Amino acid sequence: MVFKRRNPRTLWGWTREMVYPQGGFKRATQYVLHRMRRLPDSPHRIARGVFAGSLVGFLPLPGMQFIAAWLASRAVKGNLLAALLATFNTNPITTPFFAVLAMTLGHWMLGIQKPLSPEYIGQAFANAGTDLWFNVTALFGPETARWDGLAQFWHEIYLPYFLGALGPGLVLSLLFYWLTIPLVRAYQKARDARSAERSERRRKLREALAAAKAKLTHRGDPPQGAGDDDAPGPT
């Protein structure tokens, strides 16, 4: 199979790649930007796809980002591949800082007076996970489902995160939209110029080869009047 990995990556390798790319975040970012510029579409459609995917990337949608990016790109009539690539705008290093900012803003919007300490956030995740596991096991036993931990997580963590991420996410995604248009346009113009230059060089090379071939053919023709001695004379 073409482009198949010689050594298949293990599950641990895939997990490690998602946390920290093998070539580093700088190389991964350069790769995404390179693929973005080479997309065969108009700059505005690519920029709309970047906007949609970037906004989705800022929102807390674990496991649903690609589906949400597809829906968002369809809604704004953007490039789908650009939207999928733009969801990688966040990474494990920057996400915690953005999450704290979003939750702080969301708590302020909702009037929640809770300290966003690691202990508070960790305890909210632990309570939600405990309730979730208990409710799954309760399906096969006489226990009654409980929702206190999940409700606390929804009202104090997830909903503030989602609402607080919308504003900064929209601002940053609009910024990426306006930056993408001139970047893609400049790249496509440079690519078209290089393509035209290569076509012109090939055209000149074909003309030179045709001229050389014609010159060689002309040199190989018998001179005018050659073979007249063999012609029969008058009787």
Buried (B, 14 or more C-beta within 10 A) or exposed (E): EEEEEEEEEEEEEEEEEEEEBEEEBEEBBEBBBEEBBEBEBBBBBBBBBBBBBBBBBBBBBEEEBBEBBBEBBEEBEBBBBBBBBBBBBBBEEEBEEBBBBBBBBBBEBEEBEBEBEEEEBEBBEEBBEBBBEBBEEBEEEEEEEEEEBBEBBBEBBBBBBBBBBBBBBBEBBEEBBEEBBEBBBEBBEEEEEEEEEEEEEEEEEEEEEEEEEEEEEEEEEEEEEEEEEEEEEEE
